[in-house]
Amino acid sequence: MPQISIFLGIIIKMYYREHNPPHFHADYAEHKAIIDIKNLELWSGYLPPRVLGLVIEWAAIHQNELMDNWGKATRQETLLPIKPLV
């Protein structure tokens, strides 16, 4: 699964040939979550509240880039890195 961003110990990844709805995976320490790109909300899993807030903030800033990468992933094209939250 390609890593598309990393910040503050949070790793953001996206699988190829994924199922809808458009989403990405966020890993932080032993916690894993799936975030819905369109609605910017936790779809499954768990992240500590502060970390989830940071991930949602980052996703809101980069929502268009995430959707572009989603399209690339469904076509099995190379995913582009997305700037971290700083």
N, C-alpha and C positions, 0 to 999 in steps of 0.2 A: 504494500500500500504506500503510494508516494506521500512523502511529507511535504506539505506546501508552506508551512510556517512554523516557527518556534519562538516563544517569548515567555519570559518569567517562569520557565520550567514547564510550560504548556506546549504540547506537541499537537499540531493540527495536521490531519491526514485526510485523504480522500481515496476511495477504492475506484478501480475501473469496473465498468459494467455493473454499476450499483442499481438498486431498486429505487423507485420513487417513494416518497417525495424527495426532492433535492436536499442533500444533507452532507455534513462532514463529521468526522470523528475528532474528538478532543481527548487527549490523555494527559493526566497530571498525577504524578507519583503512581499510586496503585489504583487511581480512579479513572474510569472511562465513561464517556458520554457521546451521544449522537445528537447533533444540533440541526434542526430544520432551518434551511437557509432562507426560505421565503418568509416564514413567520418569526424567525429569530428567537426560537424557544427550544428548550430541552425536549427532545423526542423520547430518549430513553437513556438509562444509565444514571450516573451521579457524578457531580463535581461539587466540592465545597462551595457554599454560596458566594464567597468573595471571588473565587476562581471562575465560577459560572458567569458572574457579572462581567469580569474582564473578557471572557470569551465572547459574550453577547455584544459587548462594546466593540471589540475588534471586528466581529462579523458585521455589525451595522456599518462600520466604516468601509468595509471591503465586500459588501453584499454583491455588487455587480461583478467583481473579480471572482467571487466564489461561484456565481452562476455561470460565468464564462468557463471556469475550470470544470464545473459539473458537465457542461456540454462537451468539453474536450474529453472528459473521462468516459462519457457514454459512447464517444466515437473512438476511444482508445488512442487518443492523441496525447502528446506530452503535456503534463500539467505545468503551469507557470507558478513560480514561487510568489508568495504574497508577503508584503512588508509586515514585520511584527508590530505589535503594540508597544510603544515606548513611552 
